[in-house]
Amino acid sequence: MKNILKLEELGIFALSIFLLFKLDMPISWWIYIILFFTPDIGMIGYVVNPKVGSVTYNILHHKALASLLIIIGLLIQEDYLLVAGLLIFAHSSFDRVLGYGLKYPDSFKHTSVGYI
C-alpha cells in the first residue's frame, strides 16, 4: 500500500510540474527551483519547539492550502496564486514520495507517512 501511495504522490508531483510549465509564466526556470523549496520555511517553527514547528510546517505543506490558492487564483485570474498553489502541491507530493509527511507535534521525525 505504501508504494501505491508513493506512486499516487508521484503522479500529483508530475501533474503539478506539467501545469506549472503550461502556465507559461515569465519566470526563469531557476526561480521555480528556488520557489519549489519555499514551503520548507515552515521548519523554522522547530526553533521554538516541536509543537509550534509541526503547526508551521504543516500549514505550508498542506494540500488544502494549495487547493485554496489554486481556486482563488482561477477565480480572480491571478497566475501567481496558481503558481504558489501548484508549487505547494508539487513540493508536498515530492516530500511524500521521499517518505516525509505532515508532522505530529511530538517530533519532527514522526510524520503522517511513518517515522523518518
N, C-alpha and C positions, 0 to 999 in steps of 0.2 A: 504493500500500500504506500509506503514511504516513497518508493521510486515513481509510482504513478503520480503522486502529488508533486514531486520534483519535476516531472515531465510536464504537468499542467502549468506549473510556475514558469518553466522554460518557454512554453507557448505564449504565456502572457508577456513575458520579457520580450520575446521576438516580435509580437504584435505591437507592443508599445514603441519599440525602436523603429519598426517599419512606419508606424503612423507619425512618429516624430519627423522622419525624413520626408514623408508625404506632405507635411505642412509647408515645406519649402520656406522656412523662416530665414531671414537674412542674418544668420548667426554662423560663425565659423565652427567647424566640427570639433575643435579642441575646447570650445566653450561648452558644448554638450557634455564632453567628458568631465570637465570640472563640475558642471551643474549636476551630473549624474551622482556625484558623491555628496552633495549638499545635505541630503536627509541625515547623514551621519553626524551633522552638527548636534543632533539631539542627544548624542552621547555626553555632551558637556554637563548634563544634569547629574551624571555619576560623580562629578566633583563634589556635589553636596552629599548625596547618599544614594544607595541603590533604589530606594522608593521613588525619589524625585527623578533619578536617571531613567527608570523604566517608563515613567509618565512622559518625559520629554522625548525619549527615543520612540516610544510607541505612537505618539501623535504624528511625528514626522515620517513614520513608516506605515501608517495605516491606510489601507486601500479605500476606506470610506472618505478620507480627506482627498485622496487622488480623484475619486469619483466626483466629489463635490466641486473640485476645481475644474474638472473637465466639463461638467454640466453647466456651471456658471460661465465658463469660457465660451461654450457653444451658444448659450442664451444671449450673452451680451456681445458675442462675436469678438472676443479678445484672445488672440492667438497665444499670448504669453501665459495666460492661465491654462490653456490647453497644454502648452509645453511643460509647465510646472506639474500638472496632473499626470501627464504621460511619463515624466521623469520619475515621479514618486512611484507610479505603477512599475516601471522598469526596474528601478533600484530595489524596491521591496521584493519583487519577484526574483531578482538576481540573488538577493540575500537569502531567500528561502531555498533556492536551488543549492546554495552553498551550505545550507544547514542552519542558517541564522533565522530566527523568527522574532515575533514580538516578545518583549521581555516581561518576566514576572518580577515583582518588587523585591524578592529576596536576594537575587544575584543576577549579574549581567549574563552569566553562563546558563541560566535557567530560562529557556525560550519555549515558545509555543510549538516548536518542532522537535523539542528534546533538549538535552544538555549538550553544550559545546565542549 
